[in-house]
Amino acid sequence: MDLSGRRKSTNVEDRRSGKGGKIAGVGIGGAIIAALIAIFMGGDPSEVIQQLGTQGVQTTEYTPTEQEEQLKDFAEKILASTEDVWSAQFKKMGKTYTPPTMVLFHGSVQSGCGSASSAMGPFYCSADKCVYLDLDFFNEMPKSLGAGGDFAYAYVIAHEVGHHVENLLGILGDAHSKMARVGETEKNQISVRIELLADFYAGVWGYYENKMFGSLEDGDLEEAINAAQKIGDDYLQKNARGYASPESFTHGTSAQRVKWLKKGLTTGDMSKGDTFSQNYNSL
């Protein structure tokens, strides 16, 4: 991505020396980390996350590296881009976009959803309307998943901001209310719908980011699509234990994640992103 001369968001709070404990929130990283841990634990990823959360993580005084400061600069520019894109999209809908705050942390952090560990990966908390990000996650993506590249990292941020868009539009709150009233299987299916919609919104952001700024370069789209493919529930579960359990999917298959991301990237059309009305098996 060519981000030269671009503004940086001021809606960033740097807490890279905090401490924390329990894990909470919605995040693209949660599926990745839990599934990787499940390789060794052989258990339900949600149970692994819960166990991590109750243990807590202690941090010492932290000094960011030069590479991390570059990632901070990148994240601030991507967040600024989401502000520009979604402000314009909300204006088209006759609404006003209120951007989230991006909280940078290292190791662990206290969020409006409870204390959280970097083991959760990037996540969005609807209680305080913040996106939480440990920049070390971007260093782990190519190592653990083979999913590197600046547009792949931008996709991660845009996905979490996509949850914020869901929240502002009332979609996330309605989905969470329904999840509290149904059984485990249907709850997981609603979670998949939430995540695929956030993927679609990430694609919509990418469409207008390039239309507004012409920032995408050769290979950028492939980076994001590769990342989406590598974080599908089926891909992660098969790599973790040799088989997949569709009833336990919470984020969607690789094919689904790529499909909805590409739909947003190629159309930029908000009306094409309804992941809730259609039959679950046709997502």
Backbone as CSV, one residue per row, in Angstrom:
resi,resn,N_x,N_y,N_z,CA_x,CA_y,CA_z,C_x,C_y,C_z
1,MET,0.839,-1.200,0.000,0.000,0.000,0.000,0.874,1.251,0.000
2,ASP,0.446,2.222,-0.760,1.146,3.498,-0.774,0.393,4.465,0.130
3,LEU,0.951,4.709,1.317,0.317,5.603,2.291,1.116,6.889,2.480
4,SER,1.995,7.183,1.540,2.838,8.366,1.671,1.995,9.634,1.690
5,GLY,2.309,10.499,2.637,1.617,11.778,2.759,0.251,11.704,3.402
6,ARG,-0.128,10.538,3.889,-1.467,10.366,4.446,-1.519,10.808,5.899
7,ARG,-2.684,11.288,6.320,-2.854,11.727,7.702,-2.954,10.522,8.635
8,LYS,-2.666,10.776,9.913,-2.789,9.748,10.944,-3.962,10.098,11.849
9,SER,-4.696,9.085,12.272,-5.823,9.314,13.158,-5.350,9.802,14.525
10,THR,-6.148,10.664,15.125,-5.866,11.105,16.492,-6.686,10.298,17.498
11,ASN,-7.515,9.381,16.998,-8.340,8.555,17.882,-7.587,7.295,18.295
12,VAL,-6.410,7.508,18.829,-5.531,6.406,19.234,-5.070,6.647,20.661
13,GLU,-5.172,5.616,21.464,-4.714,5.671,22.851,-3.611,4.632,23.034
14,ASP,-2.457,5.076,23.429,-1.299,4.182,23.559,-1.169,3.712,25.006
15,ARG,-1.426,2.423,25.226,-1.327,1.851,26.573,-0.361,0.672,26.584
16,ARG,0.757,0.817,25.918,1.624,-0.340,25.731,2.458,-0.741,26.943
17,SER,2.041,-0.335,28.126,2.710,-0.825,29.335,1.701,-1.292,30.367
18,GLY,0.472,-1.630,29.927,-0.588,-2.012,30.860,-0.517,-3.454,31.288
19,LYS,-1.433,-3.829,32.206,-1.566,-5.195,32.688,-3.018,-5.622,32.541
20,GLY,-3.266,-6.929,32.533,-4.629,-7.401,32.347,-4.834,-8.826,32.766
21,GLY,-6.004,-9.387,32.454,-6.307,-10.759,32.843,-7.297,-11.411,31.925
22,LYS,-8.588,-11.400,32.262,-9.599,-12.126,31.495,-9.740,-11.580,30.080
23,ILE,-10.068,-12.499,29.170,-10.209,-12.164,27.767,-11.668,-11.921,27.435
24,ALA,-11.968,-10.875,26.634,-13.338,-10.624,26.228,-13.337,-9.863,24.923
25,GLY,-14.427,-9.979,24.149,-14.557,-9.186,22.946,-14.772,-10.014,21.705
26,VAL,-14.805,-9.347,20.554,-14.967,-9.989,19.261,-13.703,-9.718,18.482
27,GLY,-13.050,-10.737,17.936,-11.810,-10.460,17.241,-11.399,-11.499,16.233
28,ILE,-10.790,-11.029,15.144,-10.246,-11.910,14.127,-9.097,-12.718,14.698
29,GLY,-8.340,-12.083,15.640,-7.206,-12.776,16.227,-7.607,-13.893,17.152
30,GLY,-8.775,-13.780,17.777,-9.217,-14.809,18.708,-9.300,-16.168,18.048
31,ALA,-9.845,-16.224,16.844,-9.967,-17.497,16.127,-8.595,-18.052,15.788
32,ILE,-7.668,-17.167,15.387,-6.335,-17.603,15.005,-5.587,-18.185,16.195
33,ILE,-5.500,-17.426,17.267,-4.701,-17.841,18.407,-5.287,-19.077,19.068
34,ALA,-6.606,-19.104,19.262,-7.239,-20.251,19.910,-7.012,-21.525,19.110
35,ALA,-7.118,-21.412,17.797,-6.940,-22.599,16.966,-5.496,-23.078,16.991
36,LEU,-4.556,-22.144,17.020,-3.144,-22.542,17.082,-2.833,-23.230,18.406
37,ILE,-3.406,-22.704,19.492,-3.220,-23.331,20.793,-3.848,-24.721,20.801
38,ALA,-4.988,-24.857,20.120,-5.699,-26.141,20.094,-4.865,-27.234,19.448
39,ILE,-3.888,-26.862,18.626,-2.996,-27.853,18.044,-2.340,-28.675,19.146
40,PHE,-1.972,-27.998,20.210,-1.258,-28.661,21.300,-2.196,-29.125,22.413
41,MET,-3.322,-28.412,22.565,-4.242,-28.727,23.645,-5.276,-29.777,23.271
42,GLY,-5.614,-29.852,21.973,-6.592,-30.817,21.513,-7.991,-30.559,22.032
43,GLY,-8.314,-29.342,22.395,-9.621,-29.041,22.983,-10.394,-28.008,22.211
44,ASP,-11.509,-27.606,22.793,-12.364,-26.568,22.218,-11.643,-25.229,22.323
45,PRO,-11.429,-24.521,21.182,-10.730,-23.234,21.229,-11.334,-22.248,22.214
46,SER,-12.671,-22.241,22.348,-13.295,-21.297,23.281,-12.904,-21.612,24.716
47,GLU,-12.719,-22.884,25.023,-12.300,-23.272,26.364,-10.853,-22.863,26.604
48,VAL,-10.038,-22.964,25.562,-8.631,-22.559,25.678,-8.541,-21.071,25.975
49,ILE,-9.337,-20.267,25.258,-9.348,-18.819,25.493,-9.775,-18.508,26.920
50,GLN,-10.810,-19.219,27.384,-11.306,-18.980,28.739,-10.226,-19.293,29.764
51,GLN,-9.486,-20.390,29.556,-8.418,-20.767,30.477,-7.324,-19.711,30.491
52,LEU,-6.976,-19.199,29.308,-5.972,-18.143,29.236,-6.428,-16.904,29.987
53,GLY,-7.718,-16.591,29.827,-8.238,-15.380,30.448,-8.181,-15.415,31.949
54,THR,-8.431,-16.569,32.551,-8.441,-16.636,34.002,-7.040,-16.607,34.585
55,GLN,-6.024,-16.900,33.761,-4.652,-16.908,34.254,-4.077,-15.504,34.334
56,GLY,-4.431,-14.656,33.331,-3.903,-13.303,33.307,-2.490,-13.270,32.768
57,VAL,-2.040,-12.092,32.390,-0.708,-11.905,31.836,-0.054,-10.724,32.527
58,GLN,1.151,-10.907,33.000,1.885,-9.838,33.649,2.903,-9.250,32.682
59,THR,3.035,-7.948,32.675,3.983,-7.299,31.791,4.959,-6.448,32.599
60,THR,6.133,-6.231,32.028,7.133,-5.369,32.639,7.200,-4.072,31.836
61,GLU,8.042,-3.166,32.274,8.205,-1.910,31.556,8.556,-2.199,30.109
62,TYR,7.858,-1.555,29.189,7.999,-1.891,27.779,8.498,-0.708,26.974
63,THR,9.496,-0.942,26.135,10.022,0.072,25.234,9.800,-0.388,23.806
64,PRO,8.974,0.309,23.027,8.687,-0.110,21.660,9.945,-0.112,20.791
65,THR,10.021,-1.061,19.874,11.128,-1.113,18.927,10.853,-0.147,17.773
66,GLU,11.873,0.103,16.974,11.697,0.968,15.809,10.676,0.363,14.840
67,GLN,10.724,-0.966,14.677,9.767,-1.635,13.799,8.331,-1.462,14.307
68,GLU,8.150,-1.549,15.617,6.815,-1.403,16.167,6.312,0.028,16.012
69,GLU,7.194,0.994,16.100,6.782,2.381,15.895,6.353,2.604,14.450
70,GLN,6.987,1.890,13.522,6.567,1.968,12.125,5.187,1.347,11.944
71,LEU,4.940,0.237,12.655,3.627,-0.394,12.606,2.563,0.507,13.241
72,LYS,2.946,1.219,14.282,2.028,2.172,14.923,1.634,3.265,13.920
73,ASP,2.623,3.801,13.212,2.381,4.822,12.200,1.432,4.285,11.125
74,PHE,1.666,3.032,10.717,0.822,2.387,9.710,-0.609,2.234,10.226
75,ALA,-0.753,1.729,11.448,-2.079,1.503,12.022,-2.850,2.810,12.155
76,GLU,-2.157,3.878,12.528,-2.817,5.179,12.676,-3.313,5.704,11.330
77,LYS,-2.566,5.436,10.262,-2.982,5.869,8.930,-4.158,5.034,8.425
78,ILE,-4.134,3.738,8.710,-5.255,2.880,8.296,-6.520,3.272,9.057
79,LEU,-6.393,3.537,10.349,-7.554,3.960,11.118,-8.108,5.269,10.567
80,ALA,-7.231,6.194,10.198,-7.674,7.463,9.611,-8.437,7.207,8.316
81,SER,-7.955,6.254,7.527,-8.630,5.912,6.280,-10.031,5.367,6.539
82,THR,-10.162,4.504,7.561,-11.498,3.980,7.870,-12.429,5.114,8.306
83,GLU,-11.887,6.099,8.980,-12.700,7.249,9.395,-13.221,8.007,8.167
84,ASP,-12.333,8.206,7.186,-12.728,8.921,5.970,-13.774,8.132,5.185
85,VAL,-13.523,6.843,5.016,-14.432,6.006,4.226,-15.790,5.881,4.892
86,TRP,-15.814,5.547,6.184,-17.095,5.290,6.835,-17.870,6.575,7.118
87,SER,-17.181,7.679,7.288,-17.888,8.960,7.417,-18.675,9.244,6.146
88,ALA,-18.049,8.976,4.993,-18.724,9.200,3.713,-19.882,8.227,3.514
89,GLN,-19.685,6.968,3.882,-20.734,5.965,3.705,-21.928,6.233,4.621
90,PHE,-21.652,6.614,5.847,-22.751,6.919,6.772,-23.507,8.165,6.303
91,LYS,-22.810,9.128,5.743,-23.465,10.338,5.227,-24.442,9.974,4.119
92,LYS,-24.060,8.991,3.269,-24.958,8.531,2.206,-26.233,7.924,2.789
93,MET,-26.113,7.324,3.979,-27.266,6.698,4.635,-28.048,7.685,5.498
94,GLY,-27.613,8.949,5.500,-28.274,9.947,6.331,-27.908,9.822,7.796
95,LYS,-26.757,9.238,8.057,-26.310,9.020,9.432,-24.962,9.702,9.656
96,THR,-24.576,9.803,10.921,-23.276,10.374,11.282,-22.388,9.274,11.849
97,TYR,-21.212,9.172,11.309,-20.267,8.149,11.770,-19.448,8.663,12.938
98,THR,-19.461,7.921,14.014,-18.614,8.219,15.175,-17.510,7.168,15.217
99,PRO,-16.270,7.543,14.983,-15.198,6.544,14.879,-14.867,5.905,16.222
100,PRO,-14.328,4.690,16.183,-13.880,4.050,17.409,-12.527,4.613,17.828
101,THR,-12.146,4.335,19.040,-10.783,4.618,19.490,-9.970,3.344,19.330
102,MET,-8.777,3.468,18.790,-7.870,2.332,18.724,-6.951,2.376,19.940
103,VAL,-6.991,1.324,20.735,-6.146,1.229,21.919,-4.983,0.289,21.606
104,LEU,-3.782,0.822,21.638,-2.592,-0.001,21.431,-2.111,-0.505,22.781
105,PHE,-1.839,-1.794,22.864,-1.372,-2.356,24.128,-0.306,-3.405,23.868
106,HIS,0.373,-3.792,24.907,1.406,-4.823,24.802,1.228,-5.814,25.945
107,GLY,0.928,-7.058,25.601,0.786,-8.090,26.616,-0.625,-8.239,27.115
108,SER,-1.164,-7.196,27.721,-2.519,-7.253,28.264,-3.042,-5.844,28.478
109,VAL,-4.372,-5.758,28.639,-5.002,-4.443,28.730,-6.360,-4.582,29.396
110,GLN,-6.815,-3.501,30.007,-8.155,-3.457,30.578,-9.091,-2.796,29.565
111,SER,-10.143,-3.497,29.171,-11.098,-2.960,28.212,-12.469,-2.832,28.861
112,GLY,-13.396,-2.225,28.142,-14.758,-2.114,28.639,-15.464,-3.451,28.710
113,CYS,-14.904,-4.462,28.054,-15.446,-5.820,28.088,-14.732,-6.687,29.123
114,GLY,-13.838,-6.085,29.900,-13.050,-6.833,30.879,-11.579,-6.748,30.528
115,SER,-10.752,-7.372,31.320,-9.322,-7.379,31.030,-9.046,-8.379,29.914
116,ALA,-8.069,-8.072,29.079,-7.817,-8.869,27.879,-6.329,-9.114,27.688
117,SER,-6.007,-10.276,27.168,-4.630,-10.670,26.879,-4.348,-10.557,25.395
118,SER,-3.086,-10.328,25.041,-2.711,-10.287,23.637,-2.911,-11.641,22.976
119,ALA,-3.071,-12.711,23.787,-3.379,-14.028,23.230,-4.689,-14.007,22.464
120,MET,-5.549,-13.039,22.764,-6.821,-12.906,22.064,-6.629,-12.366,20.661
121,GLY,-5.516,-11.682,20.424,-5.336,-11.011,19.153,-6.125,-9.717,19.127
122,PRO,-6.138,-9.009,18.003,-6.926,-7.786,17.886,-8.406,-8.079,18.142
123,PHE,-9.107,-7.175,18.806,-10.526,-7.384,19.061,-11.239,-6.052,19.216
124,TYR,-12.564,-6.116,19.031,-13.417,-4.947,19.205,-14.292,-5.159,20.419
125,CYS,-14.410,-4.133,21.250,-15.278,-4.180,22.423,-16.417,-3.190,22.205
126,SER,-17.642,-3.709,22.111,-18.789,-2.831,21.867,-19.142,-1.990,23.091
127,ALA,-18.727,-2.439,24.277,-19.067,-1.707,25.504,-18.409,-0.331,25.551
128,ASP,-17.176,-0.237,25.077,-16.487,1.059,25.082,-16.183,1.584,23.676
129,LYS,-16.648,0.825,22.658,-16.472,1.228,21.254,-14.998,1.445,20.909
130,CYS,-14.182,0.496,21.346,-12.743,0.575,21.084,-12.255,-0.653,20.328
131,VAL,-11.282,-0.441,19.463,-10.543,-1.516,18.808,-9.234,-1.677,19.559
132,TYR,-8.956,-2.891,20.018,-7.744,-3.157,20.793,-6.753,-3.930,19.936
133,LEU,-5.496,-3.472,19.961,-4.490,-4.043,19.069,-3.124,-4.099,19.735
134,ASP,-2.571,-5.315,19.818,-1.170,-5.497,20.177,-0.423,-5.628,18.856
135,LEU,0.442,-4.665,18.556,1.117,-4.622,17.266,2.001,-5.837,17.009
136,ASP,2.364,-6.568,18.058,3.134,-7.797,17.878,2.378,-8.806,17.022
137,PHE,1.050,-8.677,16.990,0.232,-9.606,16.215,0.621,-9.593,14.739
138,PHE,0.972,-8.415,14.226,1.352,-8.323,12.822,2.663,-9.052,12.543
139,ASN,3.543,-9.107,13.529,4.782,-9.869,13.366,4.521,-11.367,13.367
140,GLU,3.454,-11.773,14.067,3.137,-13.193,14.164,2.370,-13.714,12.944
141,MET,1.679,-12.849,12.239,0.866,-13.312,11.110,1.675,-14.059,10.054
142,PRO,2.786,-13.523,9.564,3.549,-14.288,8.567,4.230,-15.512,9.154
143,LYS,4.624,-15.434,10.427,5.311,-16.559,11.055,4.367,-17.731,11.316
144,SER,3.210,-17.444,11.895,2.290,-18.491,12.326,1.305,-18.915,11.250
145,LEU,0.988,-17.979,10.344,-0.064,-18.258,9.364,0.391,-18.180,7.915
146,GLY,1.563,-17.622,7.686,1.973,-17.393,6.305,1.090,-16.339,5.658
147,ALA,0.691,-15.344,6.451,-0.230,-14.314,5.975,0.329,-12.939,6.296
148,GLY,1.359,-12.547,5.568,1.979,-11.252,5.805,1.575,-10.232,4.753
149,GLY,2.152,-9.054,4.847,1.890,-7.986,3.889,1.059,-6.872,4.475
150,ASP,1.331,-5.641,4.037,0.670,-4.488,4.656,-0.838,-4.480,4.447
151,PHE,-1.321,-4.948,3.286,-2.775,-4.927,3.097,-3.453,-6.035,3.902
152,ALA,-2.717,-7.100,4.196,-3.252,-8.123,5.110,-3.411,-7.536,6.504
153,TYR,-2.438,-6.732,6.944,-2.520,-6.093,8.256,-3.655,-5.062,8.270
154,ALA,-3.791,-4.339,7.151,-4.875,-3.358,7.048,-6.235,-4.051,7.121
155,TYR,-6.332,-5.233,6.526,-7.572,-6.018,6.573,-7.939,-6.361,8.007
156,VAL,-6.953,-6.705,8.821,-7.210,-7.020,10.228,-7.842,-5.821,10.930
157,ILE,-7.260,-4.649,10.747,-7.799,-3.436,11.374,-9.184,-3.126,10.824
158,ALA,-9.327,-3.217,9.500,-10.611,-2.891,8.873,-11.705,-3.857,9.317
159,HIS,-11.354,-5.118,9.561,-12.321,-6.101,10.053,-12.832,-5.702,11.439
160,GLU,-11.928,-5.307,12.322,-12.355,-4.897,13.665,-13.185,-3.625,13.615
161,VAL,-12.801,-2.691,12.753,-13.620,-1.492,12.560,-14.971,-1.882,11.973
162,GLY,-14.991,-2.961,11.174,-16.250,-3.469,10.644,-17.209,-3.867,11.748
163,HIS,-16.689,-4.423,12.834,-17.543,-4.738,13.984,-18.110,-3.450,14.591
164,HIS,-17.320,-2.384,14.575,-17.793,-1.096,15.086,-18.928,-0.576,14.210
165,VAL,-18.790,-0.736,12.907,-19.858,-0.330,11.991,-21.121,-1.139,12.289
166,GLU,-20.973,-2.441,12.496,-22.107,-3.285,12.879,-22.765,-2.756,14.152
167,ASN,-21.941,-2.351,15.089,-22.449,-1.852,16.362,-23.241,-0.561,16.169
168,LEU,-22.683,0.377,15.404,-23.354,1.656,15.171,-24.677,1.483,14.432
169,LEU,-24.749,0.482,13.571,-25.960,0.237,12.793,-26.981,-0.600,13.554
170,GLY,-26.634,-1.020,14.769,-27.554,-1.802,15.592,-27.540,-3.286,15.301
171,ILE,-26.730,-3.709,14.350,-26.685,-5.117,13.946,-26.033,-5.970,15.022
172,LEU,-24.947,-5.491,15.583,-24.197,-6.268,16.560,-25.004,-6.474,17.837
173,GLY,-25.655,-5.420,18.313,-26.460,-5.539,19.521,-27.611,-6.513,19.351
174,ASP,-28.284,-6.443,18.203,-29.389,-7.365,17.936,-28.899,-8.805,17.887
175,ALA,-27.752,-9.019,17.252,-27.201,-10.366,17.133,-26.813,-10.924,18.496
176,HIS,-26.185,-10.106,19.328,-25.790,-10.562,20.659,-27.008,-10.879,21.528
177,SER,-28.065,-10.090,21.372,-29.293,-10.361,22.134,-29.882,-11.708,21.738
178,LYS,-29.886,-11.984,20.454,-30.410,-13.262,19.977,-29.534,-14.421,20.436
179,MET,-28.223,-14.227,20.436,-27.296,-15.275,20.853,-27.543,-15.697,22.302
180,ALA,-28.016,-14.768,23.101,-28.265,-15.063,24.519,-29.509,-15.918,24.717
181,ARG,-30.325,-16.056,23.657,-31.584,-16.777,23.795,-31.618,-18.126,23.075
182,VAL,-30.516,-18.490,22.411,-30.536,-19.714,21.600,-29.483,-20.703,22.077
183,GLY,-29.536,-21.912,21.520,-28.583,-22.944,21.873,-27.228,-22.731,21.231
184,GLU,-26.272,-23.594,21.560,-24.883,-23.435,21.141,-24.718,-23.431,19.628
185,THR,-25.379,-24.350,18.943,-25.217,-24.440,17.492,-25.693,-23.176,16.802
186,GLU,-26.887,-22.698,17.165,-27.405,-21.480,16.547,-26.587,-20.261,16.961
187,LYS,-26.096,-20.271,18.177,-25.238,-19.170,18.633,-23.984,-19.077,17.762
188,ASN,-23.388,-20.227,17.475,-22.198,-20.254,16.621,-22.520,-19.755,15.211
189,GLN,-23.695,-20.106,14.708,-24.080,-19.668,13.370,-24.277,-18.157,13.319
190,ILE,-24.834,-17.588,14.369,-24.976,-16.128,14.422,-23.598,-15.471,14.469
191,SER,-22.688,-16.072,15.219,-21.323,-15.555,15.289,-20.676,-15.550,13.904
192,VAL,-20.890,-16.616,13.137,-20.349,-16.680,11.774,-20.910,-15.534,10.939
193,ARG,-22.206,-15.286,11.054,-22.828,-14.199,10.291,-22.219,-12.843,10.662
194,ILE,-21.966,-12.648,11.955,-21.337,-11.404,12.421,-19.955,-11.238,11.794
195,GLU,-19.169,-12.300,11.828,-17.789,-12.227,11.335,-17.731,-12.039,9.826
196,LEU,-18.610,-12.720,9.091,-18.610,-12.576,7.639,-19.040,-11.170,7.232
197,LEU,-19.954,-10.586,7.987,-20.353,-9.208,7.700,-19.196,-8.251,7.945
198,ALA,-18.426,-8.494,9.006,-17.249,-7.653,9.271,-16.212,-7.819,8.163
199,ASP,-16.089,-9.032,7.605,-15.209,-9.237,6.456,-15.699,-8.432,5.258
200,PHE,-17.019,-8.466,5.029,-17.603,-7.694,3.930,-17.330,-6.208,4.114
201,TYR,-17.534,-5.703,5.328,-17.286,-4.293,5.590,-15.801,-3.937,5.402
202,ALA,-14.923,-4.869,5.756,-13.498,-4.639,5.504,-13.251,-4.495,4.014
203,GLY,-13.947,-5.316,3.211,-13.820,-5.206,1.763,-14.375,-3.896,1.236
204,VAL,-15.511,-3.464,1.762,-16.096,-2.173,1.359,-15.109,-1.056,1.654
205,TRP,-14.491,-1.120,2.845,-13.472,-0.109,3.161,-12.368,-0.131,2.110
206,GLY,-11.858,-1.337,1.750,-10.776,-1.436,0.777,-11.170,-0.865,-0.572
207,TYR,-12.415,-1.092,-0.972,-12.906,-0.576,-2.255,-12.822,0.952,-2.282
208,TYR,-13.353,1.588,-1.235,-13.376,3.048,-1.219,-12.027,3.656,-0.851
209,GLU,-11.229,2.930,-0.085,-9.866,3.396,0.196,-9.114,3.581,-1.115
210,ASN,-9.214,2.595,-1.992,-8.503,2.686,-3.270,-9.141,3.710,-4.193
211,LYS,-10.480,3.803,-4.141,-11.175,4.771,-4.989,-10.837,6.200,-4.579
212,MET,-10.715,6.438,-3.276,-10.452,7.774,-2.770,-8.982,8.167,-2.878
213,PHE,-8.094,7.190,-2.658,-6.676,7.522,-2.530,-5.758,6.806,-3.528
214,GLY,-6.275,5.799,-4.243,-5.439,5.069,-5.199,-4.227,4.434,-4.552
215,SER,-4.423,3.873,-3.362,-3.294,3.404,-2.561,-2.878,1.958,-2.829
216,LEU,-3.756,1.172,-3.449,-3.451,-0.247,-3.607,-2.416,-0.478,-4.704
217,GLU,-1.501,-1.381,-4.415,-0.422,-1.724,-5.330,-0.536,-3.188,-5.730
218,ASP,0.265,-3.601,-6.695,0.238,-4.989,-7.143,0.485,-5.930,-5.966
219,GLY,-0.369,-6.918,-5.830,-0.206,-7.910,-4.771,-0.980,-7.609,-3.511
220,ASP,-1.488,-6.394,-3.370,-2.188,-6.028,-2.131,-3.463,-6.850,-1.942
221,LEU,-4.282,-6.931,-2.967,-5.523,-7.684,-2.837,-5.252,-9.138,-2.510
222,GLU,-4.222,-9.691,-3.128,-3.868,-11.091,-2.878,-3.443,-11.301,-1.432
223,GLU,-2.792,-10.306,-0.837,-2.388,-10.410,0.572,-3.600,-10.538,1.485
224,ALA,-4.609,-9.697,1.264,-5.802,-9.745,2.104,-6.580,-11.029,1.887
225,ILE,-6.707,-11.453,0.645,-7.445,-12.682,0.340,-6.729,-13.887,0.926
226,ASN,-5.407,-13.897,0.861,-4.640,-14.984,1.474,-4.856,-15.021,2.984
227,ALA,-4.873,-13.841,3.618,-5.106,-13.787,5.062,-6.492,-14.324,5.405
228,ALA,-7.505,-13.933,4.624,-8.862,-14.410,4.872,-8.939,-15.922,4.733
229,GLN,-8.215,-16.454,3.755,-8.220,-17.900,3.540,-7.552,-18.640,4.695
230,LYS,-6.495,-18.051,5.240,-5.724,-18.717,6.294,-6.422,-18.668,7.655
231,ILE,-7.472,-17.860,7.799,-8.154,-17.772,9.098,-9.550,-18.373,9.069
232,GLY,-9.853,-19.137,8.032,-11.118,-19.851,8.015,-11.144,-20.919,9.100
233,ASP,-12.308,-21.133,9.697,-12.420,-22.135,10.758,-12.002,-23.520,10.281
234,ASP,-12.415,-23.893,9.067,-12.083,-25.223,8.563,-10.580,-25.376,8.350
235,TYR,-9.953,-24.324,7.804,-8.506,-24.362,7.561,-7.746,-24.513,8.876
236,LEU,-8.129,-23.721,9.860,-7.432,-23.749,11.147,-7.662,-25.066,11.884
237,GLN,-8.886,-25.550,11.868,-9.172,-26.798,12.578,-8.481,-27.988,11.923
238,LYS,-8.460,-28.015,10.589,-7.793,-29.124,9.903,-6.298,-29.112,10.177
239,ASN,-5.713,-27.917,10.233,-4.289,-27.821,10.551,-4.010,-28.163,12.003
240,ALA,-4.999,-27.899,12.865,-4.812,-28.143,14.286,-4.960,-29.613,14.643
241,ARG,-5.956,-30.312,14.035,-6.226,-31.681,14.468,-6.543,-32.649,13.338
242,GLY,-6.434,-32.173,12.092,-6.612,-33.067,10.968,-8.028,-33.161,10.445
243,TYR,-8.987,-32.555,11.095,-10.373,-32.577,10.645,-11.084,-31.326,11.146
244,ALA,-12.248,-31.042,10.536,-13.019,-29.862,10.919,-14.367,-30.273,11.470
245,SER,-14.887,-29.479,12.403,-16.197,-29.705,13.011,-17.079,-28.502,12.705
246,PRO,-17.855,-28.562,11.613,-18.647,-27.398,11.185,-19.570,-26.828,12.254
247,GLU,-20.089,-27.687,13.149,-21.007,-27.179,14.167,-20.314,-26.254,15.168
248,SER,-18.992,-26.312,15.215,-18.246,-25.470,16.153,-17.698,-24.200,15.494
249,PHE,-17.922,-24.026,14.187,-17.405,-22.843,13.502,-18.031,-21.577,14.096
250,THR,-17.201,-20.561,14.310,-17.683,-19.283,14.836,-17.302,-18.099,13.954
251,HIS,-16.428,-18.318,12.969,-15.966,-17.223,12.117,-16.217,-17.461,10.632
252,GLY,-16.515,-18.704,10.255,-16.760,-19.008,8.854,-15.619,-19.779,8.227
253,THR,-15.922,-20.490,7.151,-14.903,-21.252,6.441,-13.996,-20.312,5.647
254,SER,-12.892,-20.846,5.165,-11.998,-20.047,4.321,-12.739,-19.529,3.097
255,ALA,-13.517,-20.413,2.462,-14.252,-20.007,1.260,-15.244,-18.899,1.563
256,GLN,-15.926,-18.988,2.709,-16.891,-17.959,3.084,-16.201,-16.631,3.366
257,ARG,-15.111,-16.669,4.079,-14.423,-15.430,4.445,-13.873,-14.738,3.207
258,VAL,-13.300,-15.522,2.302,-12.798,-14.952,1.057,-13.960,-14.388,0.231
259,LYS,-15.066,-15.134,0.162,-16.233,-14.711,-0.621,-16.748,-13.354,-0.175
260,TRP,-16.933,-13.173,1.137,-17.532,-11.930,1.618,-16.544,-10.769,1.582
261,LEU,-15.274,-11.048,1.828,-14.263,-10.001,1.679,-14.211,-9.533,0.232
262,LYS,-14.169,-10.477,-0.717,-14.096,-10.125,-2.137,-15.358,-9.400,-2.598
263,LYS,-16.508,-9.779,-2.055,-17.751,-9.108,-2.437,-17.691,-7.626,-2.069
264,GLY,-17.156,-7.336,-0.893,-17.003,-5.944,-0.494,-15.960,-5.225,-1.321
265,LEU,-14.846,-5.912,-1.581,-13.743,-5.309,-2.330,-14.121,-4.990,-3.768
266,THR,-14.963,-5.826,-4.377,-15.274,-5.657,-5.791,-16.499,-4.788,-6.050
267,THR,-17.402,-4.690,-5.074,-18.627,-3.917,-5.311,-18.681,-2.610,-4.541
268,GLY,-18.204,-2.603,-3.304,-18.342,-1.419,-2.462,-19.793,-1.087,-2.175
269,ASP,-20.678,-2.053,-2.398,-22.114,-1.820,-2.301,-22.640,-2.346,-0.976
270,MET,-23.010,-1.440,-0.063,-23.476,-1.828,1.262,-24.721,-2.714,1.212
271,SER,-25.524,-2.590,0.179,-26.765,-3.367,0.085,-26.511,-4.840,-0.197
272,LYS,-25.302,-5.192,-0.578,-24.977,-6.580,-0.915,-24.366,-7.340,0.256
273,GLY,-24.381,-6.749,1.453,-23.692,-7.360,2.584,-24.584,-7.986,3.632
274,ASP,-25.804,-8.365,3.268,-26.711,-8.940,4.263,-26.366,-10.405,4.514
275,THR,-25.702,-10.675,5.623,-25.347,-12.051,5.971,-26.362,-12.680,6.922
276,PHE,-27.424,-11.953,7.253,-28.374,-12.433,8.250,-29.685,-12.974,7.659
277,SER,-30.091,-12.487,6.498,-31.390,-12.902,5.958,-31.335,-14.224,5.203
278,GLN,-30.232,-14.486,4.524,-30.177,-15.684,3.698,-29.936,-16.948,4.505
279,ASN,-30.261,-18.076,3.900,-30.066,-19.373,4.536,-28.620,-19.572,4.940
280,TYR,-28.400,-20.118,6.130,-27.043,-20.257,6.643,-26.144,-21.056,5.703
281,ASN,-26.691,-22.085,5.116,-25.891,-22.959,4.245,-25.526,-22.319,2.917
282,SER,-26.120,-21.170,2.615,-25.793,-20.488,1.364,-24.862,-19.308,1.557
283,LEU,-24.409,-19.083,2.785,-23.507,-17.969,3.042,-22.199,-18.109,2.238
